[in-house]
Amino acid sequence: MVALKRLNREFGQGDPEFWKEIMMLSVYKHENIVSLLGYCDDYGEKILMYEYLPKKSLDRYLKSSELTWVRRLIKICIGAARGLAFLHNPAGTQQRVLHRDIKSSNILLDENWNAKISDFGLSKYGPANQKNTFLISHPVGTHGYCDPLYAETGFLTKESDVYSFGVVLCEVLCGRLCMVDDKFQPLVGLTRQSFRQNTVNQIVLTNIRDEINPNSLDVFSKVAYQCLKLERDERPLITEIVRGLEAALQCQRLSICIDAGRGLHYLHTGVEVGVIHRDITTTNILLDESWTAKIADFELVKIVPRNQTYVETDIIAGTPAYIDPNLFKTLMVTRKTDVYSFGMVLFEVLCRKRPVDLSLIECIKKGKLEQIPDSDIRDQIAPQSLKEFVRIAEACLQDLVEQRPTMAEVLGSLESVLTLQEKFDSLLQPTSKPAHG
């Protein structure tokens, strides 16, 4: 199945827009940019053929309960930001693309809610080493999304797209359009005011308010607010926006680790007898609609009296790669058996890989962060947060059981990681950019 777009001259659509879209989408290919499959230019008809995106455009779902906070953040905001970053900083060419009409109705969604930027009819090419790429006497775009400075002066820069993207971020957060029937809703002004008064939580869409980690909301709202700065030099680069949104996502990931850690700590100490899970894995940590982590699958549990530190077992049970190596030597199950498995879970969160590659485990243990395959993680976590996260994960994996921390200690360390991450906002501050932009 494909999507067709037919040129309608009654709405002012002409040949330049038709050929511009063909040329741009033939060159600029990215997973977060809609794909052009073909076109027709026969018998007076001009038709573009795109990949079919069944969920259509983002503006249809702003209020939808189908869009959880993490889905809005990961699939849509980060995805669209990456697509825009590719346009502004294309690899292998000095030609930057300024979209000029970034809005929620031009962000299309596939069956998995992945975002793709569309509609390049108003886009402009420009050299990547020039600050004011174009001087336009009659600015174009959509009312409500258009950069006020561009509309006033006619100077088009990449920061004009950044402003428009900031409006989209506000719409995603608040669950409403900035414009309805060509009438303003006070969304941009309300967002600015709420940020200054530290009341952003009050304007968040009710459906997602309880899902958002406070630190994630703080980072996200800072990104949106800075995109909406009236002075273009105070707006962040789109690459900084991507890193900022990924930092907001990292806060959510840390919250999942903390939730799971609290659950395991409760099993170890919060009931009349100690419960040793024996199969702590990422597949046994479930997430509800609010992305709250819950430990599941208690088929292999062992009960330990409060005054006893271990129980003996005849069978080595659990999931390979998560099983404490000491079990093979001692056949004794302790609370630290779960701690080892939880360390493997932390390893997965950090590296985004299954814990089967022993060389990667050695990288974690020896602190060789530069050898971690998923290098993006280093840009998402505050340096001190990353250091502490690695330290506690490494401690959980210690060979000697007595050198491993308790779950209370693990939980305290993870909470300190989140606190450090919260303070890490230097990437989100306005950046002084050189004249060449």
C-alpha positions as CSV (number, residue, x, y, z in Angstrom):
1,M,0.0,0.0,0.0
2,V,1.2,3.5,-0.8
3,A,0.1,7.1,-0.2
4,L,-0.6,9.4,-3.1
5,K,-0.4,13.2,-3.2
6,R,-2.0,14.9,-6.2
7,L,-1.0,18.5,-7.1
8,N,-4.0,20.8,-6.7
9,R,-3.4,24.1,-8.4
10,E,-6.6,25.6,-6.9
11,F,-4.7,25.7,-3.6
12,G,-1.7,27.4,-5.0
13,Q,0.4,24.2,-5.5
14,G,2.7,24.7,-8.5
15,D,5.5,23.0,-10.4
16,P,8.3,24.4,-8.2
17,E,6.9,22.7,-5.0
18,F,6.3,19.5,-6.9
19,W,9.9,19.2,-8.2
20,K,11.4,20.5,-5.0
21,E,9.9,17.7,-3.0
22,I,11.1,15.1,-5.6
23,M,14.7,16.5,-5.5
24,M,14.9,16.7,-1.8
25,L,13.4,13.3,-0.9
26,S,15.5,11.7,-3.6
27,V,18.7,12.9,-1.8
28,Y,17.8,13.2,1.9
29,K,16.9,9.7,3.1
30,H,16.6,9.0,6.8
31,E,14.4,6.7,9.0
32,N,12.7,9.7,10.4
33,I,11.9,11.4,7.1
34,V,9.1,10.1,4.9
35,S,10.2,8.1,1.9
36,L,9.3,9.1,-1.7
37,L,8.7,5.9,-3.8
38,G,7.9,7.5,-7.1
39,Y,6.0,10.2,-9.0
40,C,3.8,10.8,-12.1
41,D,4.1,13.7,-14.5
42,D,1.9,12.7,-17.4
43,Y,-1.3,14.1,-19.1
44,G,-1.2,17.3,-17.0
45,E,-1.2,15.3,-13.7
46,K,1.4,15.7,-11.1
47,I,1.3,13.0,-8.4
48,L,3.8,12.0,-5.7
49,M,3.9,8.5,-4.3
50,Y,5.0,8.0,-0.7
51,E,5.4,5.1,1.7
52,Y,2.1,4.5,3.4
53,L,2.0,5.5,7.1
54,P,-1.2,4.1,8.6
55,K,-1.5,6.3,11.6
56,K,-1.3,9.4,9.5
57,S,-0.3,12.7,11.3
58,L,0.6,13.5,14.9
59,D,-2.1,16.2,15.3
60,R,-4.8,13.5,15.3
61,Y,-3.4,12.0,18.5
62,L,-2.4,14.8,20.7
63,K,-5.2,14.1,23.2
64,S,-5.2,10.3,22.6
65,S,-4.6,7.9,25.5
66,E,-2.8,5.7,23.0
67,L,0.1,8.0,23.2
68,T,1.8,7.3,26.5
69,W,4.5,9.7,27.8
70,V,7.3,7.4,26.8
71,R,5.8,6.8,23.4
72,R,5.5,10.6,22.9
73,L,9.1,11.1,24.0
74,I,10.9,8.1,22.4
75,K,8.9,7.5,19.2
76,I,7.7,10.9,18.3
77,C,9.8,13.8,19.8
78,I,13.2,12.1,19.7
79,G,12.4,10.6,16.3
80,A,11.3,13.8,14.7
81,A,14.2,15.7,16.3
82,R,16.7,13.2,14.7
83,G,15.0,13.7,11.4
84,L,15.3,17.4,11.6
85,A,18.9,17.1,12.8
86,F,19.7,15.1,9.6
87,L,18.2,17.9,7.5
88,H,20.2,20.6,9.3
89,N,23.4,18.6,9.4
90,P,23.4,16.1,6.5
91,A,26.3,13.8,6.2
92,G,28.5,14.0,3.2
93,T,27.1,17.3,1.8
94,Q,27.4,21.0,2.6
95,Q,23.7,21.5,1.6
96,R,21.5,22.1,4.7
97,V,17.7,21.8,4.3
98,L,15.5,24.3,6.1
99,H,12.0,22.8,6.3
100,R,10.0,26.0,6.9
101,D,6.8,24.2,7.9
102,I,7.5,22.0,10.9
103,K,4.2,21.3,12.6
104,S,2.3,18.4,14.1
105,S,0.3,17.7,10.9
106,N,3.5,17.4,9.0
107,I,4.9,14.7,11.3
108,L,3.5,11.4,10.2
109,L,3.4,8.1,12.2
110,D,3.9,4.6,11.1
111,E,2.2,1.5,12.5
112,N,4.7,1.5,15.4
113,W,4.3,5.2,16.2
114,N,7.7,6.1,14.7
115,A,7.7,9.7,13.5
116,K,8.6,10.8,10.0
117,I,8.9,14.4,8.8
118,S,6.9,15.1,5.7
119,D,5.8,17.9,3.2
120,F,8.9,19.5,1.8
121,G,7.2,21.8,-0.6
122,L,8.3,25.0,1.2
123,S,11.8,23.8,2.0
124,K,14.9,25.6,1.1
125,Y,18.5,24.5,0.4
126,G,21.3,26.5,2.0
127,P,25.0,26.1,2.7
128,A,25.8,24.7,6.1
129,N,28.5,27.3,6.8
130,Q,26.2,30.3,6.6
131,K,24.2,31.8,9.5
132,N,21.5,33.6,7.7
133,T,20.9,31.2,4.9
134,F,18.1,33.1,3.1
135,L,16.5,36.5,3.1
136,I,12.9,36.0,2.2
137,S,10.7,39.0,1.5
138,H,7.5,37.1,2.0
139,P,7.9,34.5,4.8
140,V,5.9,31.3,4.5
141,G,4.9,28.6,6.9
142,T,1.9,27.9,9.1
143,H,0.5,30.6,11.4
144,G,1.2,29.7,15.0
145,Y,4.2,27.6,14.2
146,C,6.2,30.2,12.2
147,D,9.2,31.9,13.9
148,P,8.1,35.4,14.9
149,L,11.6,36.7,14.1
150,Y,11.5,35.2,10.6
151,A,8.0,36.6,10.0
152,E,9.1,40.1,11.2
153,T,12.5,40.3,9.5
154,G,12.4,37.8,6.6
155,F,15.7,36.2,7.7
156,L,15.4,32.5,7.5
157,T,17.8,30.4,9.6
158,K,17.9,26.9,11.0
159,E,16.7,28.4,14.3
160,S,13.4,29.1,12.5
161,D,12.8,25.4,12.3
162,V,13.9,25.0,15.9
163,Y,11.2,27.5,17.0
164,S,8.5,25.6,15.1
165,F,9.7,22.3,16.6
166,G,9.4,23.9,20.1
167,V,5.7,24.6,19.4
168,V,5.3,20.9,18.5
169,L,6.9,19.9,21.8
170,C,4.4,22.1,23.6
171,E,1.5,20.4,21.7
172,V,2.8,17.0,22.6
173,L,3.2,17.9,26.3
174,C,-0.1,19.7,26.7
175,G,-2.2,17.5,24.3
176,R,-3.6,20.4,22.2
177,L,-3.0,22.3,19.0
178,C,-1.5,25.8,19.0
179,M,-4.1,26.7,16.4
180,V,-7.8,25.7,16.0
181,D,-9.7,26.9,12.9
182,D,-7.0,29.5,12.3
183,K,-7.5,30.9,15.8
184,F,-4.7,31.1,18.4
185,Q,-4.8,29.1,21.5
186,P,-2.5,30.7,24.1
187,L,-0.3,27.6,24.1
188,V,3.1,29.1,23.5
189,G,2.5,32.0,25.9
190,L,1.1,29.6,28.5
191,T,4.1,27.4,28.2
192,R,6.5,30.3,28.7
193,Q,4.6,31.6,31.7
194,S,4.2,28.1,33.3
195,F,8.0,27.5,32.9
196,R,8.9,30.8,34.5
197,Q,6.5,30.2,37.4
198,N,7.5,26.6,37.8
199,T,4.0,25.3,37.2
200,V,4.5,23.3,34.0
201,N,2.9,20.2,35.6
202,Q,-0.4,22.1,35.6
203,I,-0.6,22.4,31.8
204,V,0.5,18.8,31.1
205,L,-2.2,16.6,29.4
206,T,-4.1,14.8,32.2
207,N,-3.8,11.4,30.5
208,I,0.0,11.5,30.9
209,R,0.6,13.6,34.0
210,D,1.0,10.6,36.3
211,E,3.3,8.9,33.9
212,I,6.0,11.5,33.7
213,N,9.0,11.3,35.9
214,P,9.5,14.8,37.4
215,N,13.1,15.0,36.3
216,S,12.1,13.9,32.8
217,L,9.4,16.7,32.7
218,D,11.9,19.2,33.9
219,V,14.4,18.4,31.2
220,F,11.7,18.2,28.5
221,S,10.1,21.6,29.4
222,K,13.5,23.3,29.5
223,V,14.1,22.1,25.9
224,A,10.7,23.3,24.7
225,Y,11.1,26.7,26.5
226,Q,14.5,27.3,25.0
227,C,13.3,26.5,21.5
228,L,10.7,29.2,21.9
229,K,13.2,32.0,22.8
230,L,12.5,35.1,20.8
231,E,16.1,35.7,20.1
232,R,17.4,33.1,17.7
233,D,20.9,33.1,19.2
234,E,19.4,31.8,22.5
235,R,17.7,28.9,20.9
236,P,19.6,25.5,21.0
237,L,20.9,23.7,18.0
238,I,18.8,20.7,16.9
239,T,21.7,18.4,17.9
240,E,21.5,19.8,21.4
241,I,17.7,19.3,21.4
242,V,18.2,15.6,20.5
243,R,20.7,15.2,23.4
244,G,18.3,17.0,25.7
245,L,15.3,14.8,24.8
246,E,17.5,11.7,25.2
247,A,18.5,13.0,28.7
248,A,14.8,13.3,29.5
249,L,14.4,9.7,28.4
250,Q,17.4,8.6,30.5
251,C,15.6,10.0,33.6
252,Q,12.7,7.7,32.7
253,R,15.1,4.7,32.4
254,L,16.6,5.5,35.7
255,S,13.2,5.6,37.3
256,I,12.5,2.1,35.9
257,C,15.7,0.8,37.6
258,I,14.8,2.5,40.8
259,D,11.2,1.0,40.8
260,A,12.6,-2.5,40.2
261,G,15.2,-2.0,42.9
262,R,12.5,-0.9,45.4
263,G,10.5,-4.0,44.6
264,L,13.5,-6.3,45.1
265,H,14.5,-4.5,48.3
266,Y,10.9,-5.1,49.6
267,L,11.1,-8.8,48.9
268,H,14.4,-9.0,50.7
269,T,13.5,-7.0,53.8
270,G,9.9,-5.7,53.7
271,V,8.0,-8.9,54.5
272,E,8.0,-11.2,57.6
273,V,10.3,-13.7,55.9
274,G,12.9,-12.9,53.2
275,V,12.0,-13.7,49.6
276,I,14.8,-14.5,47.2
277,H,13.5,-14.3,43.6
278,R,16.3,-16.3,41.9
279,D,15.3,-15.1,38.3
280,I,15.7,-11.3,38.2
281,T,15.9,-10.5,34.4
282,T,14.7,-7.8,32.2
283,T,12.0,-10.1,30.9
284,N,10.7,-10.5,34.5
285,I,10.5,-6.8,35.0
286,L,7.1,-5.7,33.6
287,L,6.0,-2.1,32.9
288,D,2.4,-0.8,33.4
289,E,0.7,1.8,31.3
290,S,2.6,4.5,33.3
291,W,5.9,2.7,32.8
292,T,6.2,1.8,36.5
293,A,8.4,-1.3,36.9
294,K,7.0,-4.3,38.6
295,I,8.8,-7.6,39.4
296,A,7.1,-10.7,38.0
297,D,7.4,-14.5,37.8
298,F,7.8,-16.0,41.3
299,E,8.0,-19.6,40.3
300,L,11.6,-20.1,41.5
301,V,11.5,-18.1,44.7
302,K,13.1,-19.3,47.9
303,I,12.0,-18.3,51.4
304,V,14.7,-17.3,53.9
305,P,14.0,-16.6,57.6
306,R,14.9,-13.1,58.7
307,N,17.7,-14.4,60.9
308,Q,19.2,-16.6,58.2
309,T,21.4,-15.4,55.3
310,Y,21.1,-18.3,52.9
311,V,19.3,-21.5,52.0
312,E,20.8,-24.6,50.3
313,T,19.5,-25.9,47.0
314,D,20.0,-29.0,45.0
315,I,19.2,-27.4,41.6
316,I,20.8,-24.5,39.9
317,A,17.7,-22.5,38.6
318,G,17.3,-19.3,36.7
319,T,18.2,-17.7,33.4
320,P,21.7,-18.3,32.0
321,A,23.9,-15.2,32.1
322,Y,21.9,-13.8,35.1
323,I,22.8,-16.7,37.4
324,D,25.2,-15.9,40.2
325,P,28.4,-17.9,39.4
326,N,28.8,-18.7,43.1
327,L,25.8,-21.0,43.0
328,F,27.8,-23.5,41.0
329,K,30.4,-23.6,43.7
330,T,28.3,-23.5,46.9
331,L,24.7,-24.4,46.0
332,M,23.7,-21.7,48.5
333,V,21.1,-19.1,47.6
334,T,21.4,-15.7,49.3
335,R,19.9,-12.3,48.9
336,K,23.1,-11.4,47.1
337,T,22.2,-14.0,44.5
338,D,19.5,-11.6,43.4
339,V,21.8,-8.6,43.7
340,Y,24.1,-10.3,41.1
341,S,21.2,-10.8,38.7
342,F,20.0,-7.2,39.3
343,G,23.5,-6.0,38.3
344,M,23.1,-7.8,35.0
345,V,19.9,-5.9,34.5
346,L,21.7,-2.6,35.1
347,F,24.3,-3.7,32.6
348,E,21.6,-4.2,30.0
349,V,20.1,-0.8,30.7
350,L,23.5,0.8,30.3
351,C,24.6,-1.0,27.2
352,R,21.3,-1.8,25.6
353,K,22.5,-5.3,24.9
354,R,21.6,-8.8,26.3
355,P,24.2,-9.9,28.9
356,V,25.8,-12.7,26.8
357,D,28.9,-10.9,25.6
358,L,31.6,-11.5,28.3
359,S,33.9,-8.9,26.7
360,L,31.3,-6.3,27.4
361,I,30.9,-7.3,31.0
362,E,34.7,-6.9,31.3
363,C,34.4,-3.4,29.9
364,I,32.0,-2.5,32.6
365,K,34.1,-4.1,35.4
366,K,37.3,-2.4,34.2
367,G,35.6,1.0,33.7
368,K,36.5,1.0,30.0
369,L,33.5,3.1,29.0
370,E,34.9,4.0,25.6
371,Q,34.6,0.3,24.6
372,I,30.8,0.2,25.4
373,P,29.2,-0.4,22.0
374,D,26.2,1.9,22.6
375,S,28.2,5.1,22.7
376,D,25.0,7.2,22.6
377,I,24.5,6.4,26.3
378,R,27.5,8.6,27.2
379,D,25.8,11.6,25.7
380,Q,22.6,11.0,27.6
381,I,23.9,10.5,31.1
382,A,25.7,13.1,33.3
383,P,29.4,12.1,33.6
384,Q,29.1,11.7,37.4
385,S,25.8,9.8,37.0
386,L,27.4,7.4,34.5
387,K,30.4,6.9,36.9
388,E,28.2,6.1,39.8
389,F,25.9,3.9,37.7
390,V,28.9,1.9,36.5
391,R,30.3,1.7,40.0
392,I,27.1,0.2,41.5
393,A,26.6,-2.2,38.6
394,E,30.2,-3.4,38.9
395,A,29.7,-3.8,42.7
396,C,26.7,-6.1,42.1
397,L,28.8,-8.3,39.9
398,Q,31.6,-8.8,42.4
399,D,32.8,-12.4,42.5
400,L,32.9,-12.4,46.3
401,V,29.4,-12.4,47.7
402,E,30.4,-10.4,50.8
403,Q,31.7,-7.6,48.5
404,R,28.4,-7.1,46.8
405,P,26.0,-4.4,48.2
406,T,22.7,-5.0,49.7
407,M,19.6,-3.9,47.7
408,A,19.2,-1.0,50.1
409,E,22.7,0.2,49.1
410,V,22.0,-0.4,45.4
411,L,18.7,1.6,45.7
412,G,20.5,4.5,47.5
413,S,23.1,4.6,44.8
414,L,20.5,4.6,42.0
415,E,18.7,7.4,43.7
416,S,21.9,9.4,43.9
417,V,22.4,8.8,40.2
418,L,19.0,10.3,39.4
419,T,19.8,13.3,41.6
420,L,23.1,13.8,39.8
421,Q,21.3,13.5,36.4
422,E,18.7,16.1,37.5
423,K,21.5,18.6,38.0
424,F,23.0,17.9,34.7
425,D,21.4,20.6,32.5
426,S,24.4,22.2,30.9
427,L,23.5,20.8,27.5
428,L,20.1,22.5,27.8
429,Q,21.4,26.0,28.4
430,P,21.5,28.5,25.6
431,T,24.6,28.0,23.6
432,S,26.7,30.8,22.2
433,K,27.1,29.8,18.6
434,P,29.7,31.0,16.1
435,A,28.6,33.2,13.2
436,H,28.7,30.5,10.7
437,G,26.0,28.6,12.7
